Amino acid sequence: MTVNNDTFQASLKLSTKLVAREEGFRDRAYRNAPQEPWTIGFGFTFWPTGTPVKEGEGMSRLFAETFLEKQIGERLRSILAVVGPRVALNPNQAAALVSLHHNIGPGNFLKSTVLRCLKKGQFQQAADAFLLWKRGNTADDLLPRRKRERTLFLKPTNGGGAA
């Protein structure tokens, strides 16, 4: 889909703030569970070079914020491209989708019921499908995040600006 620069910038700003808040910042590599990949910064499992994060590595907050904004811009462009030109998203919807995409990964997002419903213009069903992605390392531990994303997705914006 094509969006004007103001809408894109509002979506980018809101998406970056949302993902940073949801992921939290960690300056040292950590694992959510023993079988999970090493993670750092705002939920990154790879460095900008594509190298996986390894045990013992560190990242400054400034580097993480710069990397996050770049990654969020790429995710936002990817989502807009895959949604297609017939589906108009407001900044709140775009931010909620970017947060989901960042958390579940591009492969899972492309196979998601959220995306399938969205491409059909079924916004309420797409919003409800956020709740299908509620399981993390323990039963339903991602449900509060998914509820926040769903609420934001359903929240209208005033005049196209971020709410």
N, CA and C of each residue as an Amber inpcrd file, in Angstrom:
protein
   489
   0.8350000  -1.1730000   0.0000000   0.0000000   0.0000000   0.0000000
   0.8770000   1.2320000   0.0000000   0.3750000   2.2930000  -0.5590000
   1.1010000   3.5530000  -0.5910000   0.5370000   4.4490000   0.5120000
   1.4170000   5.0270000   1.3120000   0.9800000   5.9660000   2.3400000
   1.7780000   7.2480000   2.1590000   1.1730000   8.3580000   2.5940000
   1.9150000   9.6050000   2.4930000   3.0110000   9.6260000   3.5590000
   3.9680000  10.5050000   3.3880000   5.1310000  10.5400000   4.2770000
   4.7470000  10.8640000   5.7170000   3.7640000  11.7270000   5.9240000
   3.3420000  12.0690000   7.2870000   2.7860000  10.8410000   8.0030000
   1.9570000  10.0720000   7.3000000   1.3840000   8.8590000   7.8940000
   2.4720000   7.8330000   8.1670000   3.4170000   7.6880000   7.2320000
   4.5090000   6.7460000   7.4310000   5.3410000   7.1490000   8.6420000
   5.6870000   8.4270000   8.7480000   6.5030000   8.9030000   9.8700000
   5.7670000   8.7430000  11.2020000   4.4570000   9.0280000  11.2150000
   3.6670000   8.8370000  12.4390000   3.6410000   7.3590000  12.8220000
   3.4840000   6.4940000  11.8260000   3.4680000   5.0470000  12.0750000
   4.8280000   4.5720000  12.5720000   5.8900000   5.0770000  11.9770000
   7.2480000   4.6990000  12.3660000   7.5290000   5.1100000  13.8140000
   7.1850000   6.3420000  14.1490000   7.4300000   6.8500000  15.4980000
   6.6420000   6.0480000  16.5390000   5.3800000   5.8360000  16.2740000
   4.5310000   5.0920000  17.2020000   4.9880000   3.6390000  17.3180000
   5.3330000   3.0230000  16.1980000   5.8010000   1.6310000  16.1920000
   7.0810000   1.4810000  16.9980000   8.0130000   2.3960000  16.8220000
   9.2960000   2.3290000  17.5290000   9.0820000   2.4540000  19.0320000
   8.2480000   3.3990000  19.4500000   7.9590000   3.5680000  20.8780000
   7.2690000   2.3360000  21.4490000   6.3270000   1.7840000  20.6970000
   5.5760000   0.6200000  21.1690000   6.4850000  -0.5990000  21.3300000
   7.2870000  -0.8940000  20.3330000   8.1700000  -2.0670000  20.4100000
   9.1950000  -1.8830000  21.5240000   9.7500000  -0.6960000  21.6540000
  10.7200000  -0.4460000  22.7250000  10.0820000  -0.6880000  24.0930000
   8.8550000  -0.2330000  24.2550000   8.1470000  -0.4240000  25.5350000
   7.8230000  -1.8910000  25.7740000   7.3330000  -2.5660000  24.7510000
   6.9350000  -3.9690000  24.9110000   8.1300000  -4.8980000  25.1200000
   9.2070000  -4.6510000  24.4140000  10.3820000  -5.5310000  24.5120000
  11.2430000  -5.1880000  25.7250000  11.3110000  -3.9090000  26.0780000
  12.2330000  -3.4970000  27.1220000  13.6650000  -3.5630000  26.5950000
  14.5710000  -2.8680000  27.2630000  15.9650000  -2.8430000  26.8210000
  16.8240000  -3.6610000  27.7630000  17.6680000  -4.5050000  27.1730000
  18.6550000  -5.2780000  27.9350000  20.0090000  -5.0800000  27.2660000
  20.9980000  -4.6180000  28.0220000  22.3050000  -4.3310000  27.4390000
  23.2220000  -5.5450000  27.3550000  22.8240000  -6.6640000  27.9460000
  23.6130000  -7.8970000  27.9020000  22.7600000  -8.9980000  27.2830000
  23.4210000  -9.8820000  26.5290000  22.7180000 -10.9990000  25.8990000
  22.0660000 -11.8860000  26.9680000  20.8690000 -12.3440000  26.6830000
  20.1090000 -13.1900000  27.6060000  19.2920000 -14.1840000  26.8010000
  18.7730000 -15.1820000  27.4820000  17.8470000 -16.1420000  26.8710000
  16.5570000 -16.1250000  27.6690000  15.4410000 -16.1700000  26.9650000
  14.1520000 -16.2700000  27.6410000  13.9380000 -17.6710000  28.1990000
  14.5380000 -18.6620000  27.5590000  14.4620000 -20.0610000  27.9820000
  15.6850000 -20.7580000  27.3900000  16.1050000 -21.8700000  27.9770000
  17.3250000 -22.5430000  27.4980000  17.3470000 -22.8580000  26.0030000
  16.2290000 -23.1800000  25.4210000  16.1900000 -23.5390000  24.0020000
  16.0510000 -22.3300000  23.0720000  15.8500000 -21.1680000  23.6600000
  15.6530000 -19.9420000  22.8750000  16.9880000 -19.3530000  22.4330000
  16.9870000 -18.5630000  21.3380000  18.2340000 -17.9210000  20.9080000
  18.6350000 -16.8100000  21.8780000  19.9040000 -16.4550000  21.8510000
  20.3830000 -15.3220000  22.6390000  19.7420000 -14.0610000  22.0950000
  19.3570000 -13.1690000  23.0010000  18.6370000 -11.9430000  22.6630000
  19.3270000 -10.7780000  23.3570000  19.2380000  -9.6000000  22.7410000
  19.8840000  -8.4090000  23.3000000  19.1160000  -7.1640000  22.8560000
  19.3680000  -6.0540000  23.5340000  18.7530000  -4.7870000  23.1270000
  17.2500000  -4.8050000  23.3140000  16.5310000  -4.5270000  22.2480000
  15.0700000  -4.5110000  22.2530000  14.5270000  -5.7800000  21.5900000
  15.0160000  -6.9300000  22.0180000  14.5210000  -8.1990000  21.4860000
  15.2280000  -8.6660000  20.2250000  16.4400000  -8.2090000  19.9850000
  17.1850000  -8.6040000  18.7850000  17.8590000  -9.9570000  19.0020000
  17.7450000 -10.8250000  18.0340000  18.4480000 -12.1120000  18.0790000
  19.6070000 -12.1290000  17.0790000  19.6650000 -11.0850000  16.2440000
  20.7440000 -10.9470000  15.2570000  21.2810000  -9.5230000  15.2970000
  22.5640000  -9.3860000  14.9970000  23.1940000  -8.0830000  14.8250000
  22.8520000  -7.5480000  13.4360000  23.0450000  -6.2670000  13.1720000
  22.7520000  -5.7150000  11.8430000  23.4780000  -6.4390000  10.7090000
  24.5950000  -7.0780000  11.0050000  25.3480000  -7.8220000   9.9900000
  24.7270000  -9.1780000   9.6700000  23.7350000  -9.5840000  10.4650000
  23.1180000 -10.8990000  10.2850000  23.7140000 -11.9750000  11.1710000
  24.7380000 -11.6360000  11.9360000  25.3740000 -12.5760000  12.8500000
  24.4780000 -12.7840000  14.0740000  24.2500000 -14.0280000  14.4850000
  23.4270000 -14.2590000  15.6760000  24.0670000 -13.6750000  16.9390000
  23.2390000 -13.2090000  17.8430000  23.7000000 -12.7300000  19.1440000
  24.2410000 -13.9380000  19.9120000  25.3480000 -13.6960000  20.6450000
  25.9900000 -14.7830000  21.3980000  26.0670000 -14.4340000  22.8800000
  26.2040000 -15.4590000  23.6790000  26.3580000 -15.3060000  25.1170000
  27.5050000 -14.3360000  25.4360000  27.2720000 -13.4610000  26.4110000
  28.3080000 -12.5460000  26.8630000  28.4000000 -11.2430000  26.0970000
  27.6720000 -11.0910000  25.0020000  27.7580000  -9.8580000  24.2030000
  26.9520000  -8.7370000  24.8620000  27.3670000  -7.5150000  24.5680000
  26.7000000  -6.3360000  25.0900000  26.3360000  -5.3700000  23.9800000
  25.4130000  -4.4550000  24.2920000  24.9450000  -3.4640000  23.3190000
  24.5980000  -2.1930000  24.0700000  25.0450000  -1.0550000  23.5620000
  24.6880000   0.2220000  24.1850000  23.2440000   0.5770000  23.8380000
  22.6450000   1.3800000  24.6820000  21.2640000   1.8100000  24.4310000
  21.1740000   2.6390000  23.1460000  22.1480000   3.5140000  22.9190000
  22.1410000   4.3410000  21.7090000  22.1890000   3.4710000  20.4470000
  23.0720000   2.4820000  20.4460000  23.1520000   1.5720000  19.3060000
  21.8230000   0.8390000  19.1300000  21.2560000   0.3580000  20.2400000
  19.9960000  -0.3920000  20.1870000  18.8600000   0.4770000  19.6470000
  18.7940000   1.7300000  20.0600000  17.7290000   2.6220000  19.5840000
  17.8650000   2.8820000  18.0870000  19.0880000   3.0800000  17.6260000
  19.3340000   3.3070000  16.1990000  18.9700000   2.0690000  15.3860000
  19.4030000   0.9160000  15.8650000  19.1050000  -0.3550000  15.1960000
  17.6060000  -0.6170000  15.1950000  16.9490000  -0.3290000  16.3160000
  15.5040000  -0.5540000  16.4090000  14.7570000   0.2890000  15.3790000
  15.1020000   1.5690000  15.2720000  14.4000000   2.4290000  14.3170000
  14.5980000   1.9390000  12.8870000  15.8030000   1.5040000  12.5640000
  16.0650000   0.9640000  11.2290000  15.2420000  -0.3070000  10.9940000
  15.2440000  -1.1980000  11.9910000  14.5200000  -2.4550000  11.8480000
  13.0090000  -2.2190000  11.7780000  12.5100000  -1.2960000  12.5650000
  11.0750000  -0.9900000  12.5510000  10.6810000  -0.4120000  11.1920000
  11.5100000   0.4590000  10.6300000  11.2310000   0.9930000   9.2950000
  11.1380000  -0.1140000   8.2560000  12.0540000  -1.0690000   8.3280000
  12.0290000  -2.2080000   7.3930000  10.7750000  -3.0580000   7.5980000
  10.4290000  -3.3130000   8.8520000   9.2310000  -4.1160000   9.1410000
   7.9730000  -3.3980000   8.6580000   7.9070000  -2.0950000   8.8830000
   6.7500000  -1.3100000   8.4600000   6.6070000  -1.3400000   6.9390000
   7.7030000  -1.1260000   6.2230000   7.6470000  -1.1900000   4.7530000
   7.2060000  -2.5780000   4.2770000   7.7200000  -3.6110000   4.9230000
   7.3610000  -4.9860000   4.5720000   5.8720000  -5.2440000   4.7840000
   5.3520000  -4.7810000   5.9110000   3.9280000  -4.9720000   6.2050000
   3.0710000  -4.2240000   5.1960000   3.4200000  -2.9810000   4.9100000
   2.6470000  -2.1990000   3.9410000   2.6570000  -2.8660000   2.5640000
   3.7910000  -3.4370000   2.1930000   3.8900000  -4.1070000   0.8870000
   3.0400000  -5.3660000   0.8350000   3.0620000  -6.1490000   1.8890000
   2.3470000  -7.4170000   1.8740000   0.8360000  -7.2300000   2.0630000
   0.4440000  -6.1810000   2.7650000  -0.9810000  -5.9090000   2.9470000
  -1.6130000  -5.5150000   1.6150000  -0.8670000  -4.7760000   0.8340000
  -1.3570000  -4.4140000  -0.4890000  -2.0230000  -3.0580000  -0.5270000
  -2.2810000  -2.5630000  -1.7360000  -2.7740000  -1.1940000  -1.9130000
  -4.2410000  -0.9870000  -1.5380000  -5.0050000  -2.0620000  -1.3910000
  -6.4400000  -1.8950000  -1.1290000  -6.7730000  -1.7380000   0.3490000
  -5.8020000  -2.0040000   1.2400000  -6.0590000  -1.9220000   2.6790000
  -5.3500000  -0.6960000   3.2410000  -6.1270000   0.2640000   3.7140000
  -5.5680000   1.4830000   4.3010000  -5.4210000   1.2910000   5.8050000
  -4.2070000   1.4890000   6.3000000  -3.9340000   1.3550000   7.7300000
  -3.6990000   2.7250000   8.3380000  -4.2180000   2.9230000   9.5360000
  -3.8700000   4.1410000  10.2610000  -2.6120000   3.8520000  11.0940000
  -1.9680000   4.8790000  11.6590000  -0.7390000   4.6540000  12.4200000
  -0.8900000   3.6790000  13.5890000  -2.0360000   3.6860000  14.2560000
  -2.2450000   2.7520000  15.3680000  -2.2620000   1.3120000  14.8700000
  -2.9500000   1.0700000  13.7640000  -2.9930000  -0.2760000  13.1980000
  -1.6130000  -0.7230000  12.7500000  -0.9040000   0.1740000  12.0960000
   0.4380000  -0.1550000  11.6280000   1.3580000  -0.4750000  12.8060000
   1.3000000   0.3150000  13.8710000   2.1570000   0.0810000  15.0360000
   1.8470000  -1.2540000  15.6940000   0.5830000  -1.5820000  15.8340000
   0.2120000  -2.8690000  16.4310000   0.7280000  -4.0270000  15.5840000
   0.6190000  -3.8970000  14.2670000   1.1170000  -4.9420000  13.3670000
   2.6350000  -5.0660000  13.4310000   3.3380000  -3.9510000  13.5010000
   4.7940000  -3.9760000  13.5910000   5.2310000  -4.6520000  14.8960000
   4.5480000  -4.3550000  15.9930000   4.8870000  -4.9660000  17.2750000
   4.6980000  -6.4860000  17.2170000   3.5950000  -6.9240000  16.6390000
   3.3540000  -8.3590000  16.4740000   4.4360000  -8.9790000  15.5990000
   4.7100000  -8.3600000  14.4640000   5.7190000  -8.8470000  13.5110000
   7.0850000  -8.9570000  14.1930000   7.4620000  -7.9440000  14.9720000
   8.7510000  -7.9460000  15.6590000   8.8440000  -9.1140000  16.6380000
   7.7360000  -9.4210000  17.2920000   7.7370000 -10.4430000  18.3310000
   7.6490000 -11.8680000  17.7860000   6.8500000 -12.0890000  16.7470000
   6.6550000 -13.4620000  16.2490000   7.5420000 -13.7920000  15.0570000
   8.1450000 -12.7650000  14.4500000   9.0230000 -12.9820000  13.3110000
   8.2960000 -12.9050000  11.9860000   9.0450000 -12.6050000  10.9130000
   8.4240000 -12.4070000   9.6000000   7.7510000 -13.6670000   9.0440000
   8.3470000 -14.8250000   9.2410000   7.7480000 -16.0590000   8.7190000
   6.3930000 -16.3450000   9.3360000   6.3180000 -16.2350000  10.6490000
   5.0490000 -16.4570000  11.3320000   4.0260000 -15.3860000  10.9650000
   4.4740000 -14.1400000  10.8350000   3.5490000 -13.0730000  10.4690000
   2.9230000 -13.3390000   9.0980000   3.7470000 -13.7610000   8.1500000
   3.2370000 -14.0060000   6.7960000   2.2260000 -15.1460000   6.7460000
   2.2810000 -16.0680000   7.7020000   1.3480000 -17.1980000   7.7630000
   0.1740000 -16.9420000   8.7040000   0.1380000 -15.7630000   9.3040000
  -0.8150000 -15.5070000  10.3880000  -2.2450000 -15.2510000   9.9020000
  -3.1700000 -15.5960000  10.7660000  -4.5840000 -15.2850000  10.5520000
  -4.7820000 -13.7760000  10.5670000  -3.9780000 -13.0720000  11.3440000
  -4.0550000 -11.6040000  11.3760000  -3.8940000 -11.0650000   9.9590000
  -2.8450000 -11.4920000   9.2820000  -2.5830000 -10.9970000   7.9280000
  -3.6500000 -11.4650000   6.9450000  -4.0490000 -12.7130000   7.0370000
  -5.0890000 -13.2250000   6.1210000  -6.3670000 -12.4030000   6.2290000
  -6.8010000 -12.1300000   7.4510000  -8.0210000 -11.3430000   7.6480000
  -7.8380000  -9.9080000   7.1640000  -6.6950000  -9.3370000   7.4710000
  -6.4200000  -7.9610000   7.0790000  -6.4680000  -7.7950000   5.5640000
  -5.8850000  -8.7440000   4.8360000  -5.8720000  -8.6520000   3.3710000
  -7.2820000  -8.7380000   2.7860000  -8.2080000  -9.3100000   3.5440000
  -9.6100000  -9.3870000   3.1110000 -10.4140000  -8.1750000   3.5900000
  -9.7540000  -7.2620000   4.3080000 -10.4540000  -6.0920000   4.8300000
 -11.2820000  -6.3990000   6.0650000 -11.0150000  -7.5250000   6.7170000
 -11.7510000  -7.9440000   7.9110000 -10.9900000  -7.4570000   9.1530000
 -11.1490000  -6.1920000   9.4720000 -10.3670000  -5.5700000  10.5290000
 -10.6900000  -6.1260000  11.9140000 -11.9500000  -6.3260000  12.2320000
 -12.3010000  -6.8660000  13.5530000 -11.7470000  -8.2760000  13.7250000
 -11.8590000  -9.1120000  12.6860000 -11.3300000 -10.4720000  12.7600000
  -9.8030000 -10.4590000  12.8660000  -9.1620000  -9.5310000  12.1620000
  -7.7060000  -9.3990000  12.2570000  -7.3140000  -9.0220000  13.6830000
  -8.0430000  -8.0790000  14.2630000  -7.7670000  -7.6650000  15.6450000
  -7.9230000  -8.8340000  16.6010000  -8.9870000  -9.5880000  16.4460000
  -9.2180000 -10.7320000  17.3280000  -8.1360000 -11.8020000  17.1590000
  -7.5870000 -11.9110000  15.9670000  -6.5630000 -12.9200000  15.6950000
  -5.2300000 -12.6040000  16.3770000  -5.0170000 -11.3630000  16.8150000
  -3.8180000 -11.0560000  17.6100000  -3.7500000 -11.9880000  18.8220000
  -4.9220000 -12.2820000  19.3910000  -4.9760000 -13.0640000  20.6250000
  -4.5880000 -14.5260000  20.4250000  -4.5000000 -14.9710000  19.1740000
  -4.0520000 -16.3370000  18.9000000  -2.5600000 -16.5060000  19.1870000
  -1.8130000 -15.4170000  19.2240000  -0.3640000 -15.4280000  19.4270000
  -0.0400000 -15.1200000  20.8850000  -0.6470000 -15.8370000  21.8050000
  -0.5510000 -15.5310000  23.2270000   0.4730000 -16.3580000  23.9850000
   1.0000000 -17.3950000  23.3810000   1.9110000 -18.2830000  24.1070000
   3.3650000 -17.9350000  23.8390000   4.0970000 -17.8280000  24.9200000
   5.5420000 -17.6250000  24.8560000   6.2120000 -18.8270000  25.4790000
   7.0020000 -18.6000000  26.4880000   7.7050000 -19.6810000  27.1660000
   6.8450000 -20.3770000  28.2100000   5.8460000 -19.6880000  28.7010000
   4.8860000 -20.2920000  29.6160000   3.4990000 -20.0180000  29.0630000
   2.5420000 -20.7960000  29.4970000   1.1870000 -20.6990000  28.9540000
   0.6500000 -19.2680000  29.0180000   0.2830000 -18.7600000  27.8870000
  -0.4030000 -17.4700000  27.7470000   0.3750000 -16.2700000  28.3000000
   1.7040000 -16.3550000  28.4080000   2.4460000 -15.2320000  28.9750000
   2.4880000 -14.0130000  28.0640000   2.1580000 -14.1780000  26.7980000
   2.1270000 -13.0360000  25.8790000   0.7280000 -12.4320000  25.7340000
  -0.2530000 -13.0100000  26.4140000  -1.6240000 -12.5260000  26.2730000
  -1.7870000 -11.0500000  26.6520000  -1.1810000 -10.5610000  27.7360000
  -1.3250000  -9.1230000  28.0290000  -0.7930000  -8.2370000  26.8980000
   0.3340000  -8.6070000  26.3200000   0.8870000  -7.8350000  25.1960000
  -0.0680000  -7.8810000  24.0150000  -0.5700000  -9.0540000  23.6910000
  -1.4800000  -9.1780000  22.5480000  -2.7520000  -8.3730000  22.7690000
  -3.2300000  -8.3100000  23.9800000  -4.4220000  -7.5060000  24.2730000
  -4.1320000  -6.0200000  24.0540000  -2.9490000  -5.5790000  24.4700000
  -2.5780000  -4.1660000  24.2540000  -2.4560000  -3.8700000  22.7580000
  -1.8420000  -4.7760000  22.0050000  -1.7150000  -4.5830000  20.5570000
  -3.0930000  -4.5540000  19.8960000  -3.9650000  -5.4670000  20.3100000
  -5.3220000  -5.5280000  19.7560000  -6.0740000  -4.2300000  20.0340000
  -5.9770000  -3.7450000  21.2660000  -6.6460000  -2.4930000  21.6400000
  -6.1410000  -1.3320000  20.7920000  -4.8330000  -1.2480000  20.6150000
  -4.2580000  -0.1860000  19.7760000  -4.7150000  -0.3300000  18.3320000
  -4.7380000  -1.5530000  17.8130000  -5.1600000  -1.8000000  16.4320000
  -6.5850000  -1.2820000  16.1950000  -7.4430000  -1.4320000  17.1880000
  -8.8440000  -1.0200000  17.0610000  -9.0790000   0.4550000  17.3730000
  -8.0490000   1.1470000  17.8790000  -8.2080000   2.5420000  18.2670000
  -8.0930000   3.4570000  17.0520000  -9.1400000   4.2450000  16.7890000
  -9.0470000   5.1740000  15.6470000  -8.0580000   6.3030000  15.9540000
  -7.5820000   6.9140000  14.9030000  -6.7250000   8.0840000  15.0540000
  -7.5070000   9.3030000  14.6360000  -7.1000000  10.4300000  15.1580000
  -7.7550000  11.6960000  14.8220000  -7.0150000  12.3410000  13.6590000
  -7.6330000  12.3600000  12.5090000  -7.0550000  13.0180000  11.3510000
  -5.7950000  12.3480000  10.8380000  -5.6600000  11.0390000  11.0650000
  -4.5300000  10.3030000  10.5210000  -3.2850000  10.3520000  11.3590000
  -3.3010000  11.1160000  12.4690000  -2.1250000  11.1860000  13.3280000
  -2.1160000  10.0480000  14.3350000  -0.9870000   9.7790000  14.9280000
  -0.8640000   8.7270000  15.9180000  -1.5780000   9.1320000  17.1820000
  -2.1990000   8.1550000  17.8030000  -2.9020000   8.4130000  19.0570000
  -2.0330000   8.0700000  20.2390000
